[in-house]
């Protein structure tokens, strides 16, 4: 996780001035709560003198919150892998239960935004599989007697 930098109040640099100007411009179109958040970010930039580090920290924090909310919405518990560097997963893996809950294991140190993208892909893949399964069951209930491969070949041609 990106650490919040600390320092005595540094002199204003051109980089800090540009960051603060961008924040002030953004506040013109922002809702009051967002403007308040931008003010807090500006204060952190003034204190530390490191806009990039503050942006990195804020992005990491917001990404982690977005990931947490997405996982909760889809009933997925999140677990960071404890594997060694050599055994590390290449990407997040989701294990689904019959009840529809999931457990995601993501690589140690992976940025929340990358994990969120991988979870979105896994959820989309699962939803597609569930739709296909429901379509197959409806086909069988309608009296079509065929195996899954014949059904898939028939429905794939019909979709084209």
C-alpha positions as CSV (number, residue, x, y, z in Angstrom):
1,X,0.0,0.0,0.0
2,X,1.2,3.5,-0.7
3,X,2.3,5.2,2.5
4,X,1.2,8.7,3.2
5,X,4.3,10.9,3.1
6,X,5.1,13.2,6.0
7,X,7.3,16.3,6.1
8,X,7.5,19.7,7.7
9,X,5.6,22.3,5.6
10,X,7.9,22.6,2.6
11,X,8.2,25.6,0.4
12,X,5.7,25.7,-2.5
13,X,7.2,24.3,-5.7
14,X,5.8,24.8,-9.2
15,X,4.6,21.2,-9.0
16,X,2.6,21.9,-5.8
17,X,1.2,25.2,-7.3
18,X,0.0,23.3,-10.4
19,X,-1.6,20.6,-8.3
20,X,-3.4,23.1,-6.1
21,X,-4.6,25.1,-9.1
22,X,-6.0,21.9,-10.7
23,X,-7.8,21.1,-7.4
24,X,-9.3,24.6,-7.2
25,X,-10.5,24.4,-10.9
26,X,-12.0,20.9,-10.2
27,X,-13.9,22.3,-7.2
28,X,-15.8,24.7,-9.4
29,X,-17.9,21.8,-10.9
30,X,-17.9,19.5,-7.8
31,X,-20.6,18.7,-5.4
32,X,-20.0,20.1,-1.9
33,X,-18.9,16.7,-0.4
34,X,-16.4,16.2,-3.3
35,X,-15.1,19.8,-2.9
36,X,-14.5,19.2,0.8
37,X,-12.6,16.0,-0.1
38,X,-10.5,18.0,-2.7
39,X,-9.8,20.6,0.0
40,X,-8.4,17.8,2.3
41,X,-6.3,16.5,-0.6
42,X,-5.0,20.0,-1.2
43,X,-4.1,20.4,2.5
44,X,-2.1,17.1,2.3
45,X,-0.3,18.4,-0.8
46,X,0.5,21.7,1.0
47,X,1.8,19.9,4.1
48,X,3.9,17.3,2.3
49,X,4.9,19.1,-0.9
50,X,4.5,15.8,-2.8
51,X,1.4,15.9,-5.1
52,X,2.3,12.6,-6.8
53,X,2.6,10.7,-3.6
54,X,-0.7,12.2,-2.3
55,X,-2.4,11.3,-5.6
56,X,-1.0,7.8,-5.4
57,X,-2.2,7.4,-1.8
58,X,-5.7,8.8,-2.5
59,X,-6.0,6.6,-5.7
60,X,-5.0,3.5,-3.7
61,X,-7.4,4.3,-0.9
62,X,-10.4,5.0,-3.2
63,X,-9.5,1.9,-5.3
64,X,-9.6,-0.2,-2.2
65,X,-13.0,1.2,-1.2
66,X,-14.4,0.6,-4.7
67,X,-13.1,-3.0,-4.6
68,X,-14.5,-3.6,-1.2
69,X,-18.0,-2.3,-2.3
70,X,-18.0,-4.3,-5.5
71,X,-17.0,-7.5,-3.7
72,X,-19.8,-6.9,-1.1
73,X,-22.3,-6.3,-3.8
74,X,-21.5,-9.6,-5.5
75,X,-21.1,-11.5,-2.2
76,X,-17.4,-12.1,-2.6
77,X,-15.0,-12.2,0.3
78,X,-11.5,-10.9,-0.4
79,X,-8.3,-12.6,0.7
80,X,-4.8,-11.5,-0.1
81,X,-2.5,-14.4,-1.0
82,X,0.2,-15.3,1.5
83,X,2.2,-17.3,-1.1
84,X,5.9,-16.8,-1.5
85,X,7.1,-14.7,-4.4
86,X,7.8,-17.8,-6.5
87,X,4.3,-19.3,-5.8
88,X,2.4,-16.1,-6.3
89,X,-0.9,-16.2,-8.3
90,X,-0.7,-14.3,-11.7
91,X,-4.1,-12.8,-11.1
92,X,-7.1,-12.9,-8.8
93,X,-8.9,-16.2,-8.6
94,X,-12.5,-16.6,-7.6
95,X,-13.9,-19.8,-6.1
96,X,-17.7,-19.8,-6.3
97,X,-20.0,-21.8,-4.0
98,X,-23.3,-23.4,-5.0
99,X,-25.1,-20.7,-3.1
100,X,-23.5,-18.0,-5.4
101,X,-21.1,-16.6,-2.8
102,X,-17.5,-16.3,-3.9
103,X,-14.1,-16.2,-2.3
104,X,-11.4,-14.2,-4.2
105,X,-7.7,-14.7,-3.6
106,X,-5.6,-11.9,-5.1
107,X,-1.8,-11.6,-5.5
108,X,0.0,-10.1,-2.6
109,X,0.7,-6.4,-3.1
110,X,-1.6,-6.2,-6.2
111,X,-3.1,-2.7,-6.6
112,X,-6.8,-2.6,-5.8
113,X,-7.7,-1.3,-9.3
114,X,-6.1,-4.4,-10.9
115,X,-8.0,-6.7,-8.6
116,X,-11.2,-4.9,-9.3
117,X,-10.8,-5.3,-13.0
118,X,-10.1,-9.0,-12.6
119,X,-13.1,-9.5,-10.3
120,X,-15.4,-7.7,-12.8
121,X,-14.2,-10.1,-15.5
122,X,-14.8,-13.1,-13.3
123,X,-18.3,-11.9,-12.4
124,X,-19.1,-11.2,-16.1
125,X,-17.9,-14.7,-17.0
126,X,-20.0,-16.3,-14.2
127,X,-23.1,-14.4,-15.2
128,X,-22.6,-15.6,-18.8
129,X,-22.2,-19.2,-17.6
130,X,-25.4,-18.9,-15.5
131,X,-27.3,-17.4,-18.5
132,X,-26.2,-20.3,-20.7
133,X,-27.1,-22.8,-18.0
134,X,-30.6,-21.3,-17.7
135,X,-31.0,-21.3,-21.5
136,X,-30.1,-25.0,-21.6
137,X,-32.5,-25.9,-18.9
138,X,-35.3,-24.0,-20.7
139,X,-34.4,-25.9,-23.9
140,X,-34.7,-29.2,-22.1
141,X,-37.9,-28.2,-20.4
142,X,-39.3,-27.2,-23.9
143,X,-38.8,-30.8,-25.0
144,X,-35.5,-30.5,-26.9
145,X,-33.6,-33.7,-26.2
146,X,-29.9,-33.0,-26.8
147,X,-26.7,-33.0,-25.0
148,X,-24.9,-29.8,-24.0
149,X,-22.5,-29.8,-27.0
150,X,-25.4,-30.2,-29.5
151,X,-27.3,-27.4,-27.7
152,X,-24.3,-25.1,-27.7
153,X,-23.7,-25.8,-31.5
154,X,-27.4,-25.1,-32.2
155,X,-27.6,-21.9,-30.2
156,X,-24.3,-20.6,-31.3
157,X,-25.4,-20.8,-34.9
158,X,-28.7,-19.1,-34.1
159,X,-26.9,-16.2,-32.4
160,X,-24.9,-15.5,-35.5
